[in-house]
Amino acid sequence: MKDKKQLPLEQKEKAVHGERIFPLKKYLTTLQERYPIVTPHWHEEAEFTLITSGVCTYQVDLESFQAMPGDFVFIPPLALHSIAILPAGHMHSETYVFHLDFLGASSADICAMRYLMPLAKQQLIPPFHIVKEHPVYPDALALFYEISSCYSAAQPGYELMLKSLLLKLLTLLLPYCSKSSEQPQLQSEHTQKIKGVLEYIGLHYTENISIESLASSCYFSEYHFMRFFKKYVGMSCLDYIKSLRLQKAADLLEQQELSITDAAMTAGFSSLSYFYREFKKRYGTTPRQFIHSLPEHQHTNRTSTPGSPFSPL
């Protein structure tokens, strides 16, 4: 039986991917008109994703690229990342999220010290986007199908097989990794500033957040901050806060435990008319129509497929 799980909105993701003793989980992600984005966030785990259909734009740290069907995306630990589709577009993907401790990153051996810990601490930066022309693509594709088959079958010993396949994946990527010392210092500083701003917004989006205070936290003028934010997040800071609040309101409406007014206020909207207008603009329907369109079982834009005997059913 598959359980469904909505990605949390805080930028430093609080989700537990898999079990403590088996920190690996498969996700099937769908982005479409109702759920057009995965907001910027980061976590301690790595992600290995195959885009199965549709087109989307990834932002990983300060790098932006368009992912097409058949492309792979590898997100290393701690990397800030987001996904968005074009209006009226869609995207489907299959993702394996895993902690490097599962592969032995916390061990005191040469593999951990030379490779796994540097990857976990962003001292080694792997390629984020792997297209068909990339030298590792054929082997990565074969590995992905092996991982998918092994995870689904869950035969005795499959945990060992998954560990070996993921280690093989990292081995394939290592020759194409860059060292963090090769990344410009300014780029690293900007990444940390963006993470700090997004973390603050994620914790305080229900409050009145001023551009002045956010700019001050980065030691920027408001003008410089607004340009800086849009360059690295892909939308204005005000649009980002609004988008976050709308997504939170939609999540609350899906739970069907609050009235429309309470959901709007809880998500940080002080004006109900503004909330109605922006909600319809974002989702193409009024909040009431949105509730009436919900299926009997709640829909989320990312479902997890447990493959461990320890996963809850």
Sequence and secondary structure as in RCSB ss.txt:
>XXXX:A:sequence
MKDKKQLPLEQKEKAVHGERIFPLKKYLTTLQERYPIVTPHWHEEAEFTLITSGVCTYQVDLESFQAMPGDFVFI
PPLALHSIAILPAGHMHSETYVFHLDFLGASSADICAMRYLMPLAKQQLIPPFHIVKEHPVYPDALALFYEISSC
YSAAQPGYELMLKSLLLKLLTLLLPYCSKSSEQPQLQSEHTQKIKGVLEYIGLHYTENISIESLASSCYFSEYHF
MRFFKKYVGMSCLDYIKSLRLQKAADLLEQQELSITDAAMTAGFSSLSYFYREFKKRYGTTPRQFIHSLPEHQHT
NRTSTPGSPFSPL
>XXXX:A:secstr
  EE    SSSB     SBTTB EEEEEEEE SSS EEEEEB SSEEEEEEEEE EEEEETTEEEEE TT EEEE
 TT  EEEE  TT  EEEEEEEE GGGGTTTSSSHHIIIIIHHHHTTSEE  SEE TTSTTHHHHHHHHHHHHHH
HHH  TTHHHHHHHHHHHHHHHHGGG EEGGGS HHHHHHHHHHHHHHHHHHHHTTS   HHHHHHHTT  HHHH
HHHHHHHHSS HHHHHHHHHHHHHHHHHHHT S HHHHHHHTT S HHHHHHHHHHHHSS HHHHHHT  SS   
SEEEE  STTS  
